[in-house]
Amino acid sequence: MNQKQRRGRFVHHPLLRKYLPLVHEDLAAIYARDIRKWLIVAPIIGLITGLVITAIVVIILGKLWPAVLSYYLRHHWAIVPGVTLGFVATGLIMQFLTPDPDEHSTEEIVRSYHYHRGDINMRPFFAKLVAAITTVGFGGSAALEGPSIYGGGAIGSWLWTKVKRLNLDPRDRRIMLISGAAAGMGAVFRAPLTGLVFALEMPYRDDLAHEALLPSLIASVVSYVTLASFLGAAPIFDFASSSSFTGRDLVWCALLGLLVGLIATTFATTFRRARGFVLKWAVPHWIKLTVGGFLTGLCGLLFVFLFKHPLVPLGPNYEAVGAILSAKYSAPELITFALLKLGATIFSLASGGVSAMFVPLFLSGGALGAAFSQIAVHGSSLELYAAVGMASFLAAGYKTPLAAVVFVAEATGGHAFIIPALIGAAVAYAVSGDASVSGDQRLHEGVRVRELRGITVGDIMQRDVVGIEASATLRELANISPHDQHTIFPVIADHHVIGMVPTWSLTQIPAEKWADTPVSEITDREVQRVSPDTDAMEALRLLLAEATQPMLLVTSANEKLEGVITKTDILEALKTRGERTMELSDDVSDEAEEYSSS
């Protein structure tokens, strides 16, 4: 028997023919998700983000801040005017070079994830990065995570428009947004696991953005490797950590988590109040930043006036970690540093400074933890309590308990502190409740309606829609309302939809003016629009968002009305699909019974 005949017998062997389809079925199930696209897209996100973040790190930490800090320490009188000047520059950049000066940094990424389907406006991209450099580089109480998360997220969103041919759908843009944020965070702290976990925790207070796990992991690692190839891979904060802790230490760590959680709750509430006040303050944006910069500078000047040493609660403050752990500062000095750092952070970021507060919270928690060790524990493990304080403040302030613990382990090299940090972070997270420094973080949707996968808005929208012309009077609107089941009507002008008008808005205008008032005057033009090919799950996400309309307008590319969709339409689609699934299940059961009886 020759080789060709033996090969033919092997291929047609009964056992092979019997089990090969089963192997094929198992492999199809294992690789059911389309991960090939992420093996291409995620490394591109990581590489570009890593290069951009490397440039930011070199500019701020390598060039600008060391020179500015050195000048401030030699000339204390320059602190207030120097910080104020940097904030004026930030305010002018944001006011005149960006469409919305209040939209930037981490909050823009979170808002885009929840409300804009991952779409980031790239026109002000470089202006916002420059504004972050002027905010942080001249002494604003913030660090590099703000421009890094924003920069990476924006790059991910932008790349979606360039590589859509790689089998990407609209939902993937949100995933690429989060992947870019993970890449930015992982690179700037030289901690890829921290970048991954923080980006997944960032959108929600109580859950993770699970769908972005794989691409975020890849992008974060590639971004980290890219930056490390230029700047090295050593941890940016190197703890001389001990390798052991006692049961007594764990009890103290839980108490420290409780105290830090309460302080973080107070800080988050105060920051949100201050931010809300500034947003409502009717003055030009650059004036808000001028006031914020002046008050931030006063915090730094007050500290150096009181204690006269190089620990200053301004700027990125990476150098302060070693100072806090040196054990040469007293508990009152550390507590004062933490309080002034938190105050400077409120003045810097509530006024509109362009960055985020991951490092300020990290440093404040570390200072409070070190002071707690001196006051209450009287032990030798100052690094342990500093690390627990850091993790606890991050967990409570940002609602990212896992990222807080991972960050302490990765960025500090203090892997022996993971268990105590977990305890402190868990207690602080629980004590702080839903208090968060982020105004756009949301609680996760309670139910995952996976049955909506594969259904588009065009499949289930209402096509027979009653609209009203913008030129019609309110009297005509009032005459339509009693004869139609809807209470909200699309408003049409020149064959294009311009917004919606709810019938209850008629109460805002006196009835005697209805005959002379056009519908356009009470039209709500800030309405959500989706295209017919939008995923039904995305439509449901928009309908469940806070402060949204009870329906979405479905429009074509030229803004012509195609239909509307409501939560009721989606529930009906779920009901229909559920009934079909049950019918299919019954059919399968019947076939199985027929097969068994035969």
C-alpha positions as CSV (number, residue, x, y, z in Angstrom):
1,M,0.0,0.0,0.0
2,N,1.5,3.3,-1.1
3,Q,1.5,6.5,0.9
4,K,-1.3,8.1,-1.0
5,Q,-3.6,5.1,-0.3
6,R,-2.7,5.2,3.4
7,R,-3.5,8.9,3.6
8,G,-6.9,8.3,2.0
9,R,-7.7,5.5,4.4
10,F,-6.8,7.8,7.3
11,V,-8.9,10.7,6.1
12,H,-11.9,8.5,5.6
13,H,-11.5,6.6,8.8
14,P,-14.9,6.1,10.6
15,L,-13.7,7.5,13.9
16,L,-12.2,10.6,12.2
17,R,-15.3,11.2,10.3
18,K,-17.4,10.8,13.4
19,Y,-15.4,13.1,15.8
20,L,-14.0,15.7,13.4
21,P,-17.4,17.6,13.2
22,L,-17.5,17.6,17.0
23,V,-14.0,19.2,17.1
24,H,-15.1,21.7,14.5
25,E,-18.2,22.5,16.6
26,D,-16.1,23.0,19.8
27,L,-13.6,25.3,18.0
28,A,-16.5,27.4,16.5
29,A,-17.9,27.8,20.0
30,I,-14.5,28.7,21.5
31,Y,-13.8,31.4,18.9
32,A,-17.3,32.5,18.3
33,R,-16.4,36.1,19.1
34,D,-14.6,38.1,16.4
35,I,-11.3,38.7,18.2
36,R,-9.2,39.0,15.0
37,K,-10.2,42.6,14.5
38,W,-8.9,43.5,18.0
39,L,-5.6,41.8,17.4
40,I,-5.1,44.4,14.6
41,V,-6.9,47.4,16.0
42,A,-5.8,47.3,19.7
43,P,-2.1,47.3,19.0
44,I,-2.5,50.4,16.7
45,I,-4.4,52.2,19.5
46,G,-1.6,51.3,22.0
47,L,1.2,52.3,19.7
48,I,-0.2,55.7,18.8
49,T,-1.3,56.4,22.4
50,G,2.1,55.4,23.7
51,L,3.9,57.8,21.4
52,V,1.6,60.7,22.3
53,I,1.8,60.0,26.1
54,T,5.6,59.8,25.9
55,A,5.7,63.2,24.4
56,I,3.5,64.6,27.1
57,V,5.6,63.0,29.8
58,V,8.8,64.4,28.4
59,I,7.3,67.9,28.0
60,I,5.8,68.2,31.5
61,L,7.9,65.9,33.8
62,G,11.2,66.2,31.8
63,K,11.2,69.8,30.9
64,L,8.6,72.2,32.2
65,W,7.7,71.2,35.7
66,P,11.2,70.6,37.0
67,A,12.2,74.1,35.9
68,V,9.0,75.7,37.3
69,L,9.3,73.9,40.6
70,S,12.9,74.9,41.0
71,Y,12.0,78.5,40.4
72,Y,9.1,78.4,42.9
73,L,11.3,76.9,45.6
74,R,14.0,79.6,45.1
75,H,11.4,82.4,44.8
76,H,8.3,81.8,46.9
77,W,6.8,85.1,45.8
78,A,6.5,83.7,42.2
79,I,4.2,80.9,43.2
80,V,0.9,82.8,43.1
81,P,1.5,84.8,39.9
82,G,3.2,81.8,38.2
83,V,0.2,79.4,38.8
84,T,-2.3,82.2,38.0
85,L,-0.5,82.9,34.7
86,G,-0.6,79.2,33.7
87,F,-4.4,79.1,34.4
88,V,-5.0,82.3,32.4
89,A,-3.4,80.6,29.5
90,T,-5.5,77.5,30.0
91,G,-8.7,79.6,30.2
92,L,-7.9,81.5,27.0
93,I,-7.1,78.3,25.1
94,M,-10.2,76.5,26.2
95,Q,-12.5,79.5,25.7
96,F,-11.3,80.4,22.2
97,L,-10.0,77.2,20.7
98,T,-12.5,74.6,21.9
99,P,-16.3,74.4,21.3
100,D,-17.1,73.7,24.9
101,P,-14.5,74.8,27.5
102,D,-16.1,72.7,30.2
103,E,-15.7,69.4,28.3
104,H,-12.3,67.8,28.6
105,S,-10.2,65.1,30.3
106,T,-11.6,62.0,32.0
107,E,-15.2,63.4,32.2
108,E,-15.3,63.9,28.4
109,I,-14.4,60.2,27.9
110,V,-17.0,59.0,30.4
111,R,-19.7,61.3,28.9
112,S,-18.9,60.2,25.4
113,Y,-19.1,56.5,26.5
114,H,-22.6,57.0,28.0
115,Y,-24.2,59.6,25.8
116,H,-22.3,60.0,22.5
117,R,-21.6,56.4,21.5
118,G,-17.9,56.9,21.8
119,D,-17.7,59.9,19.4
120,I,-15.0,62.5,20.3
121,N,-14.7,65.7,18.5
122,M,-11.0,65.7,17.3
123,R,-10.8,69.3,16.2
124,P,-9.8,70.7,19.6
125,F,-7.6,67.6,20.4
126,F,-4.2,69.4,20.4
127,A,-5.7,72.5,22.0
128,K,-6.9,70.5,24.9
129,L,-3.5,68.7,25.3
130,V,-1.8,72.1,25.3
131,A,-4.3,73.4,27.9
132,A,-3.4,70.3,30.1
133,I,0.3,71.2,29.8
134,T,-0.3,74.8,31.0
135,T,-2.6,73.6,33.8
136,V,-0.2,71.0,35.2
137,G,3.2,72.4,34.1
138,F,2.7,75.7,35.9
139,G,1.5,74.2,39.2
140,G,-2.1,73.2,39.0
141,S,-2.9,70.5,41.5
142,A,-3.4,67.7,39.0
143,A,-1.2,65.3,37.1
144,L,-0.8,63.6,33.7
145,E,-3.6,61.1,33.9
146,G,-6.1,63.6,32.7
147,P,-4.5,64.3,29.3
148,S,-3.4,60.7,29.1
149,I,-6.9,59.3,29.5
150,Y,-8.4,61.9,27.2
151,G,-5.6,61.6,24.6
152,G,-5.9,57.8,24.5
153,G,-9.7,57.8,24.4
154,A,-9.8,60.4,21.7
155,I,-7.2,58.4,19.6
156,G,-9.3,55.2,20.0
157,S,-12.5,57.1,18.9
158,W,-10.7,58.7,15.9
159,L,-9.2,55.4,14.7
160,W,-12.7,53.9,14.5
161,T,-13.4,56.2,11.6
162,K,-10.2,55.1,9.9
163,V,-10.4,51.3,10.2
164,K,-14.2,50.6,10.0
165,R,-13.5,48.2,7.1
166,L,-12.1,45.7,9.7
167,N,-15.6,44.4,10.5
168,L,-16.2,47.1,13.0
169,D,-19.7,48.1,14.0
170,P,-21.0,51.3,15.7
171,R,-20.8,49.7,19.2
172,D,-17.1,49.1,18.7
173,R,-16.4,52.8,18.9
174,R,-17.2,52.8,22.6
175,I,-14.9,49.8,23.1
176,M,-12.1,51.6,21.2
177,L,-12.7,54.7,23.3
178,I,-12.2,52.7,26.6
179,S,-9.3,50.8,25.1
180,G,-7.5,54.1,24.3
181,A,-8.2,55.4,27.8
182,A,-6.7,52.2,29.2
183,A,-3.6,52.7,27.0
184,G,-3.2,56.2,28.2
185,M,-3.4,55.3,31.8
186,G,-1.2,52.3,31.5
187,A,1.5,54.3,29.8
188,V,1.6,57.4,31.9
189,F,1.9,55.4,35.2
190,R,4.0,52.6,33.6
191,A,1.4,50.2,34.9
192,P,-0.6,48.4,32.2
193,L,-2.8,46.4,34.6
194,T,-3.8,49.6,36.4
195,G,-4.6,51.2,33.0
196,L,-6.8,48.2,32.1
197,V,-8.7,48.0,35.4
198,F,-9.2,51.8,35.8
199,A,-10.5,52.2,32.3
200,L,-13.0,49.3,32.8
201,E,-14.1,50.7,36.2
202,M,-14.2,54.4,35.1
203,P,-17.6,54.6,33.4
204,Y,-19.6,53.0,36.3
205,R,-19.7,53.4,40.1
206,D,-20.7,49.7,40.6
207,D,-19.6,47.7,37.6
208,L,-17.1,47.2,34.8
209,A,-17.3,47.9,31.1
210,H,-16.8,44.2,30.4
211,E,-17.1,44.4,26.7
212,A,-13.8,46.3,26.4
213,L,-11.7,43.8,28.3
214,L,-9.7,42.2,25.5
215,P,-8.8,45.2,23.4
216,S,-8.1,47.3,26.5
217,L,-5.7,44.7,27.7
218,I,-3.8,44.6,24.4
219,A,-3.8,48.4,24.0
220,S,-2.6,49.0,27.5
221,V,0.3,46.6,27.2
222,V,1.4,47.9,23.8
223,S,1.2,51.5,25.0
224,Y,3.2,50.7,28.1
225,V,5.9,48.9,26.1
226,T,6.1,51.9,23.7
227,L,6.7,54.4,26.5
228,A,9.0,52.1,28.4
229,S,11.2,51.7,25.3
230,F,11.9,55.5,25.5
231,L,11.8,56.2,29.2
232,G,12.4,52.9,31.0
233,A,10.1,50.5,32.8
234,A,11.0,51.1,36.4
235,P,8.0,51.9,38.7
236,I,7.5,55.7,39.0
237,F,7.0,55.4,42.8
238,D,9.4,52.9,44.4
239,F,8.5,51.8,47.9
240,A,10.9,50.1,50.2
241,S,8.2,47.7,51.2
242,S,8.4,45.1,54.0
243,S,7.3,41.6,53.2
244,S,5.0,41.0,56.1
245,F,2.2,42.4,58.2
246,T,0.3,41.3,61.3
247,G,-3.3,40.7,62.1
248,R,-3.2,43.8,64.2
249,D,-2.1,45.8,61.1
250,L,-5.1,44.5,59.2
251,V,-7.4,45.9,61.9
252,W,-5.7,49.3,61.8
253,C,-5.9,49.2,58.0
254,A,-9.7,48.7,58.2
255,L,-9.9,51.7,60.6
256,L,-7.8,53.8,58.3
257,G,-10.0,52.8,55.3
258,L,-13.0,54.0,57.4
259,L,-11.5,57.4,58.2
260,V,-10.2,58.0,54.6
261,G,-13.6,56.9,53.2
262,L,-15.3,59.6,55.3
263,I,-12.8,62.3,54.3
264,A,-13.1,61.2,50.6
265,T,-16.9,61.5,50.8
266,T,-16.6,65.0,52.1
267,F,-14.1,65.9,49.5
268,A,-16.2,64.5,46.6
269,T,-19.3,66.2,47.8
270,T,-17.5,69.5,48.2
271,F,-15.8,69.2,44.8
272,R,-19.1,68.5,43.0
273,R,-20.8,71.5,44.7
274,A,-17.9,73.7,43.8
275,R,-17.9,72.5,40.2
276,G,-21.6,73.1,39.9
277,F,-21.2,76.6,41.2
278,V,-18.5,77.4,38.7
279,L,-20.5,76.0,35.8
280,K,-23.4,78.3,36.7
281,W,-21.1,81.3,37.2
282,A,-21.9,83.8,34.4
283,V,-18.4,85.1,33.7
284,P,-16.0,84.3,30.8
285,H,-14.2,81.0,31.2
286,W,-10.7,82.5,31.5
287,I,-11.8,84.6,34.5
288,K,-13.0,81.4,36.2
289,L,-9.5,79.9,35.6
290,T,-7.8,83.1,36.8
291,V,-9.6,82.9,40.1
292,G,-8.9,79.1,40.4
293,G,-5.2,79.6,39.6
294,F,-4.9,82.4,42.2
295,L,-6.5,80.3,44.9
296,T,-4.4,77.2,44.0
297,G,-1.2,79.3,44.2
298,L,-2.3,80.6,47.6
299,C,-2.5,77.0,48.9
300,G,1.0,76.3,47.8
301,L,2.3,79.6,49.2
302,L,0.6,79.0,52.5
303,F,2.3,75.6,52.9
304,V,5.8,76.8,52.1
305,F,5.3,79.8,54.4
306,L,4.2,77.5,57.3
307,F,6.8,74.8,57.0
308,K,9.6,76.1,54.7
309,H,10.6,72.9,53.1
310,P,10.5,71.5,49.5
311,L,7.3,69.5,49.9
312,V,4.8,71.7,47.9
313,P,1.2,70.7,47.3
314,L,1.3,71.9,43.6
315,G,1.9,70.4,40.2
316,P,2.1,66.7,39.4
317,N,3.9,66.2,42.7
318,Y,5.5,62.9,41.8
319,E,8.5,63.9,43.9
320,A,6.2,64.2,46.9
321,V,5.8,60.4,47.3
322,G,9.4,59.9,48.3
323,A,9.1,62.9,50.7
324,I,6.0,61.5,52.3
325,L,7.7,58.1,52.8
326,S,11.0,59.5,54.1
327,A,9.6,59.7,57.7
328,K,11.2,63.1,58.2
329,Y,7.9,65.0,58.3
330,S,5.6,65.1,61.3
331,A,2.0,64.1,61.4
332,P,0.8,67.8,61.5
333,E,2.9,68.6,58.4
334,L,1.5,65.6,56.5
335,I,-2.1,66.4,57.5
336,T,-1.7,70.0,56.5
337,F,-0.1,68.9,53.2
338,A,-3.1,66.6,52.5
339,L,-5.7,69.2,53.3
340,L,-4.0,71.9,51.2
341,K,-3.5,69.4,48.4
342,L,-7.2,68.6,48.4
343,G,-8.0,72.3,48.6
344,A,-5.7,73.1,45.7
345,T,-7.2,70.3,43.7
346,I,-10.7,71.7,44.2
347,F,-9.6,75.2,43.1
348,S,-7.6,73.8,40.1
349,L,-10.2,71.4,38.7
350,A,-13.5,72.8,39.8
351,S,-12.6,76.1,38.2
352,G,-12.1,74.3,34.9
353,G,-8.4,73.2,34.9
354,V,-7.7,70.6,32.2
355,S,-6.6,67.4,33.9
356,A,-7.8,64.8,36.5
357,M,-7.2,64.1,40.2
358,F,-6.0,60.5,40.3
359,V,-2.5,61.5,41.7
360,P,-3.8,64.3,44.0
361,L,-6.1,61.7,45.7
362,F,-3.3,59.2,45.7
363,L,-0.9,61.6,47.4
364,S,-3.5,62.9,49.9
365,G,-4.4,59.4,50.9
366,G,-0.7,58.5,51.3
367,A,0.0,61.6,53.5
368,L,-3.1,60.8,55.7
369,G,-2.0,57.1,56.0
370,A,1.5,58.1,57.0
371,A,0.2,60.5,59.6
372,F,-2.2,57.8,60.9
373,S,0.8,55.5,61.3
374,Q,2.5,58.1,63.4
375,I,-0.5,59.1,65.5
376,A,-2.3,55.8,66.1
377,V,-0.2,52.8,65.2
378,H,3.3,53.9,66.5
379,G,4.9,51.2,64.4
380,S,7.7,51.0,61.9
381,S,5.4,50.2,58.9
382,L,4.9,53.8,57.7
383,E,5.0,52.6,54.0
384,L,2.2,50.1,54.7
385,Y,-0.2,52.7,56.0
386,A,0.8,55.2,53.3
387,A,-0.1,52.6,50.7
388,V,-3.4,51.7,52.3
389,G,-4.3,55.4,52.6
390,M,-3.5,55.8,48.9
391,A,-5.7,52.9,47.8
392,S,-8.5,53.9,50.1
393,F,-8.7,57.4,48.8
394,L,-8.7,56.4,45.2
395,A,-11.3,53.7,45.8
396,A,-13.7,56.1,47.6
397,G,-13.1,59.1,45.4
398,Y,-13.1,57.6,42.0
399,K,-15.2,54.5,42.7
400,T,-12.4,52.3,41.4
401,P,-11.4,49.9,44.2
402,L,-9.7,47.3,42.0
403,A,-7.7,49.9,40.1
404,A,-6.7,51.5,43.4
405,V,-5.2,48.4,44.8
406,V,-3.6,47.3,41.5
407,F,-2.1,50.8,41.1
408,V,-0.5,50.7,44.6
409,A,1.1,47.3,43.7
410,E,2.2,48.2,40.2
411,A,3.2,51.8,40.4
412,T,4.9,51.6,43.8
413,G,6.4,48.1,43.6
414,G,4.7,47.4,47.0
415,H,3.2,44.0,46.1
416,A,3.4,43.0,49.7
417,F,0.7,45.5,50.5
418,I,-2.0,44.1,48.3
419,I,-4.1,42.4,51.1
420,P,-4.0,45.4,53.5
421,A,-4.7,47.7,50.6
422,L,-7.7,45.5,49.6
423,I,-9.1,45.8,53.1
424,G,-8.7,49.5,53.4
425,A,-10.1,50.1,49.9
426,A,-13.1,47.9,50.4
427,V,-14.0,49.7,53.7
428,A,-13.5,53.1,52.1
429,Y,-15.5,52.2,49.0
430,A,-18.4,50.9,51.2
431,V,-18.4,53.9,53.5
432,S,-18.3,56.5,50.7
433,G,-21.5,55.1,49.2
434,D,-22.3,56.6,45.8
435,A,-20.2,59.8,46.4
436,S,-17.8,60.2,43.4
437,V,-15.7,63.1,42.1
438,S,-17.0,62.2,38.6
439,G,-20.3,63.7,37.8
440,D,-20.8,61.5,34.7
441,Q,-20.2,58.1,36.3
442,R,-23.4,56.0,36.3
443,L,-24.8,53.0,38.0
444,H,-24.8,50.1,35.6
445,E,-28.1,49.1,34.0
446,G,-29.7,46.5,36.2
447,V,-30.7,44.1,33.3
448,R,-28.7,43.1,30.3
449,V,-31.0,42.5,27.4
450,R,-28.6,40.4,25.3
451,E,-31.6,39.3,23.2
452,L,-31.4,42.6,21.4
453,R,-28.1,41.7,19.7
454,G,-28.5,41.7,16.0
455,I,-31.6,43.9,16.0
456,T,-31.4,47.4,14.6
457,V,-33.5,50.5,15.2
458,G,-34.9,50.2,11.7
459,D,-36.3,46.8,12.5
460,I,-38.5,47.9,15.3
461,M,-39.0,51.7,15.0
462,Q,-42.5,53.3,14.5
463,R,-42.6,54.4,10.8
464,D,-46.2,55.9,10.9
465,V,-45.3,59.0,12.7
466,V,-47.5,62.1,13.1
467,G,-45.3,65.3,12.9
468,I,-46.1,69.0,13.0
469,E,-44.7,71.8,11.0
470,A,-42.6,74.3,12.8
471,S,-44.7,77.1,11.4
472,A,-47.9,75.7,12.8
473,T,-49.5,77.5,15.7
474,L,-49.9,76.1,19.2
475,R,-53.7,76.1,18.6
476,E,-53.2,73.6,15.8
477,L,-51.0,71.5,18.1
478,A,-53.6,71.6,20.8
479,N,-56.2,70.4,18.2
480,I,-54.1,67.5,17.2
481,S,-53.3,66.2,20.7
482,P,-56.7,64.9,21.7
483,H,-57.0,62.8,18.5
484,D,-53.5,61.2,18.7
485,Q,-52.1,58.7,21.2
486,H,-48.8,60.4,21.3
487,T,-47.9,63.2,23.7
488,I,-44.7,64.2,21.9
489,F,-44.5,65.2,18.2
490,P,-41.5,65.6,15.9
491,V,-41.2,69.1,14.5
492,I,-40.6,69.5,10.8
493,A,-39.1,72.5,8.9
494,D,-38.3,72.4,5.2
495,H,-38.8,68.6,5.2
496,H,-36.1,68.2,7.9
497,V,-36.7,67.3,11.5
498,I,-35.5,70.1,13.9
499,G,-36.6,68.7,17.2
500,M,-39.6,67.6,19.3
501,V,-42.4,69.3,21.1
502,P,-44.2,67.8,24.1
503,T,-47.9,68.6,24.5
504,W,-47.4,69.5,28.1
505,S,-45.2,72.5,27.0
506,L,-48.4,74.2,26.0
507,T,-48.9,75.1,29.6
508,Q,-45.9,77.4,29.4
509,I,-47.8,79.7,27.1
510,P,-51.1,81.4,28.0
511,A,-54.0,80.0,26.0
512,E,-54.9,83.3,24.6
513,K,-51.6,83.4,22.8
514,W,-51.8,80.0,21.2
515,A,-53.3,81.3,17.9
516,D,-50.3,83.6,17.3
517,T,-47.4,81.5,18.7
518,P,-45.6,79.1,16.3
519,V,-44.6,75.7,17.4
520,S,-41.0,76.5,16.7
521,E,-40.9,78.7,19.8
522,I,-41.4,75.8,22.2
523,T,-39.6,73.2,20.2
524,D,-36.9,71.2,22.1
525,R,-34.0,71.2,19.6
526,E,-31.5,69.3,21.9
527,V,-32.9,65.9,21.1
528,Q,-31.2,62.5,20.6
529,R,-31.0,61.4,17.0
530,V,-30.1,57.9,15.8
531,S,-29.8,56.3,12.3
532,P,-31.9,53.3,11.3
533,D,-28.9,51.0,11.4
534,T,-28.1,51.8,15.1
535,D,-28.0,48.8,17.3
536,A,-31.2,48.4,19.4
537,M,-29.0,47.9,22.6
538,E,-27.4,51.3,21.9
539,A,-30.9,52.8,21.5
540,L,-32.0,51.4,24.8
541,R,-28.8,52.7,26.5
542,L,-29.7,56.2,25.2
543,L,-33.3,55.9,26.4
544,L,-32.2,54.8,29.8
545,A,-29.7,57.6,30.2
546,E,-30.5,60.3,32.8
547,A,-32.3,63.4,31.7
548,T,-33.2,62.1,28.3
549,Q,-36.3,62.3,26.2
550,P,-38.8,59.4,26.2
551,M,-38.3,58.8,22.5
552,L,-35.5,58.9,20.0
553,L,-35.8,60.5,16.5
554,V,-34.7,58.1,13.8
555,T,-33.3,60.2,10.9
556,S,-31.5,59.6,7.7
557,A,-28.1,61.1,6.8
558,N,-29.8,64.3,5.5
559,E,-31.8,64.7,8.7
560,K,-35.1,63.5,7.2
561,L,-37.4,61.8,9.6
562,E,-37.6,58.0,9.2
563,G,-39.4,57.2,12.4
564,V,-39.3,57.2,16.2
565,I,-38.4,54.6,18.8
566,T,-39.4,54.3,22.4
567,K,-38.7,51.9,25.3
568,T,-42.1,50.4,24.6
569,D,-41.0,49.5,21.0
570,I,-37.9,47.8,22.4
571,L,-39.9,45.9,25.0
572,E,-42.2,44.7,22.3
573,A,-39.2,43.5,20.3
574,L,-37.9,41.6,23.3
575,K,-41.4,40.1,23.9
576,T,-41.6,39.0,20.2
577,R,-38.1,37.5,20.3
578,G,-38.8,35.7,23.5
579,E,-42.0,34.2,22.1
580,R,-40.1,33.0,19.0
581,T,-37.4,31.5,21.2
582,M,-40.0,29.6,23.2
583,E,-41.7,28.4,19.9
584,L,-38.3,27.2,18.6
585,S,-37.6,25.5,21.9
586,D,-41.0,23.7,21.7
587,D,-40.2,22.6,18.1
588,V,-36.8,21.2,19.2
589,S,-38.4,19.4,22.1
590,D,-41.0,17.9,19.8
591,E,-38.3,16.7,17.3
592,A,-36.4,15.2,20.2
593,E,-39.4,13.3,21.4
594,E,-40.1,12.0,17.9
595,Y,-36.5,11.0,17.6
596,S,-36.5,9.2,20.9
597,S,-39.8,7.4,20.2
598,S,-38.4,6.2,16.9
